[in-house]
Every structure is written in C-alpha cells, then in structure tokens.
Amino acid sequence: MENLDEYRELREKVREVGEERAEETRDLYEMIDAAFEEYREDATGHGEFGRYVEFQNVVIAAENRLEASEVYRGDDFEKALSRLDARTLRDKHFRKALSDLEEVAGFVEEYERYVELRDALEDEASRKERRAGELGDEIPEVEERLETARRGEEVDASPLRDAVEEYNERVHEEFDAFLREAPAVEVARLGEKTLDSPLVDDAPIERGTAERLSRHVGDESVERVLELADSSDAKLSHYVDDTDGFRAAVPRTFFETADGERFELSYEPEGVVRRLVPELVSIVSMFGDEETVAALRRIGSMAERGEYGPMRRALEAREEAGADTDALRQRLDELHKEKERVEEHAEAIRDALQE
C-alpha cells in the first residue's frame, strides 16, 4: 500500500493545480527543456546563426503557447523566456532561465510520477482482478476434488492396492530372471502363449517360433542366442549347420524388447479382471513362483466376491483427487484467503483511483 499513499499525496498536489493545467504545464516545460538541450551549445555566443534563429522560433512558439493557455507558475515561464530575448545569447541566459523554472521542473517531476503511479496502479488493479477470477475458477475445482477424495477414503482399498503392487513387482523381477536364465526356446514358448490369451497383449512373435528355434539350439540362453545371431557366418557355422535358418528362427524383436510389463495388472474393470486373471495365471505360472501366482489369484478372488469394484473405484477417486482430504482442505483454505486478500487489494486500488 506504500504506492497508494504516495499516489494520494501527489494527487492532492496535482488537483490543487488542476489536471488539465498540470498536463499543459508539463508539455510546455518539456518543449522548452528539449529546446535548451538541443540548441544551448549551437545558439550561444557566435555559434551557428541558423541554429540561433531556429531556437528563437521555438522561444516564440513557447511564448505564444504560454499566452494561449493556463499553466502552473506562468510568471516563471514568462520570466525564463524573456531572458532569451537577446541579440547574442550567453550560457548565463540559459542558466538563469533554468533557475527561473526550478519550481516548475519540480512540479513536472511530481506530475510525471503521479501519472506513472496512476498507470501502474491501474495495471495492478487489473492484474489483481484477473487473479481473483482465476482463484474463483480454481476454488470449485478443488472443492470437487475434495469431494472425490472423501469418496475415495470411504472404502479401505489397501488390500487391492497392496496385492496389485506386490504382484506387479514380483512379476517384473521373476520375468527378468526367467529372461536371463531360461533357455531361449522356453522364452519363445512363453511368448507364443500370449497369442492364445485374448486379454494379454500379444508378444511380437509368430506361432511355431519355439519349435523352429529348437532345431538349431538346445539350452542356450536368450543372451547367447542373440550373440550367435550377431556372429559372422564363419564363426556361426561352428555351432549350427544352417546359419540362415538359425537367424530366421531367432525372434530378435521379442528377445530384445521382452519385459514383465506385458503381464502387469492395473485397475481394470471388475468384469475384465475376472476374465484376465485366469489367462495371466496360465502364463505367469510358466516363470513365476507360487507366491506371485497366489497374489494374482487373490486379486481374482476379490473380483469374484464383489470386493474388487468398490476398492477400484476408491483408488481411482484418490488418483483423480490427486491428494488426500487434509491436503485439499488446506489448499481450499489457502485459496479462499488469497482470493479475499487479492479482492481487498484490488478494491482499495480502485477506490483510490476513483476518489
């Protein structure tokens, strides 16, 4: 509010003079001051006569403008301009003229500061009003999120969340181990298994790949098979009889991109989970241990017993809310307080500008 106090103080000084009169005073002073700046050196003494004449024309124009208008401290203007009516101008004429206009210069400086503050306050009030509008839009959004968070906390969804997180973590770890340690042929068979499961994303592999690969390799790992596939024909011929057939049988894209993500569970609708879990059990049991499969079966049992749906909706509500109820209540309180502060500030500025 410091600018408001300064603005009010300057406004009183300007109003004592009058807005139009103050503006005319500033314009006339700036006209004379600019002429002094431009001509002072060239028009003094025995400088350029043409510049002297130009300057005298400016002085005459200033005198005419002074006569035609009402300005603050007009006598000071008149006195200053009269000092410049000389056949030969000296620097002292300019110094004395500037001294005559010292009070005017001080007022012009205050008037320009007043205009600067007025414009700045107008901009600030507009910014505050826009901000209040933004806050007004955000408040109902947070209120809606708070209501969503309340719905999410009505049901204890931890059994479902914990089971899904446990299963996903284990399925990644165990598939990575399977990919490192199992024979490449077995990994290929697992990939083909996805082609028979409608709700599991198909692996980038063709049917019969495992059988074709088994004709060339035995228990070699995926890493070893890829290493051989990158070998030269001369080196590869020491390990396989048909180098071209071997390379054609290697499902390179599947081996290079395979990970456990394909077997993850997210929070699919209850009906989907009831059908998806049996498909995943048949695949995951090819590489996962009993605990991983048990975690998967627990999720399926929740869906069968009707527990899955409410917990899923609660988890979705929490995710949609983006925060818990305590955090959202605090945010809502902060928004209301900020909106009140911003509106009060904007109103104070508008009142000052309209006084």
Secondary structure, DSSP 8 states (H G I E B T S, - for coil): -HHHHHHHHHHHHHHHH-HHHHHHHHHHHHHHHHHHHHHTTTSBTTS-HHHHHHHHHHHHHHHHHHHHS--TTHHHHHHHHHTT--SSB-HHHHHHHHHHTHHHHHHHHHHHHHHHHHHHHHHHHHHHHHHHHHHHHHHHHHHHHHHHHHHHHSS--HHHHHHHHHHHHHHHHHHHHHHHHSBHHHHHHHHHHGGG-TTS---S--TTHHHHHHTT-SS-BHHHHHHHHTS-HHHHTTT-S-HHHHHHH--HHHHHH--GGGG------HHHHHHHHHHHHHHHTTTS-HHHHHHHHHHHHHHHHT-HHHHHHHHHHHHHH-S-HHHHHHHHHHHHHHHHHHHHHHHHHHHHHH-
